[in-house]
Amino acid sequence: MSLRISLPGSASVVTARTFRRLTSMCVGLALTVMVGSSASAQLMQADFTGGTFTLCGTNFVCNSTPFATLTYRGPNISGHFIFDQALVPGAGTGYVNKPLPLGAGQDPLSFVLGDVPGALTLTAANGVDLVQAQYLNGHFNGFAYFAAFMYGGHEYQLDVNGTLWSIFDRAGGVENQGHLAASGYLNTTLTNVRPYEAPTTTTPEPASLVLLATGLAGVVGVARRRQGARTV
């Protein structure tokens, strides 16, 4: 005979089996959150810099620059990215690309074109392919990143191949590498490397979930003892 427990103030009746399932679910969720928290300890965040070589390049007609925030040739590129320290390759491994973590709680890449307020910023969400950090013998060497975006009513594509980046015309949704809008470089030295701190969420703490599971198990235990007392 299955044990049935009537919840106070409620017309519903819940079986002990249901309580056991709820308990298992809560414990499992708590363990998942704790494992996730442990895994996230490998996530790091770092800042990068770069600059511009060319504005209004080959076959691209414009007065000075197609982008109002990219106003001169020089060190005017910046950004930050999130990466998994555990995936960084070791020395002597040559060129290796590693994907940026997409489940970190926020976009893993911010690529800022220009050093003025409101500068054009591209992210992994603009990517037309998986965003990857590139390493050369274990050291940061730029990105493998391709992003499509609109600016001033015109469509462009940013191609980042290691430490070199280029922006081409993408009229009609097709990249035209014969029309170079701008190009530049990324530095291989990262700054402000620090542990990644995920945005605050409303996800219950693991300890709270374990406490809830313990409470449910206690309710089931008390109900069983009462049921046994009645049958003696």
Secondary structure, 3 states (H helix, E strand, C coil): CCCEEECCCCCCEEEHHHHHHHHHHHHHHHHHHHHHHHHHCCEEEEEEEEEEEEECCCCCCCCCCCCCCCCCCEEEEEEEEEEEHHHCCCCCCCEEEEECCCCCCCCCEEEEECCCCCCEEEEHHHECCCCEEEEECCEEEEEEEEEEEEECCEEEEEEEEECEEEEEECHHHCCEEEEEEEEEEECCCCEEEEECCCCCCCCCCHHHHHHHHHHHHHHHHHHHHHHHHHHC
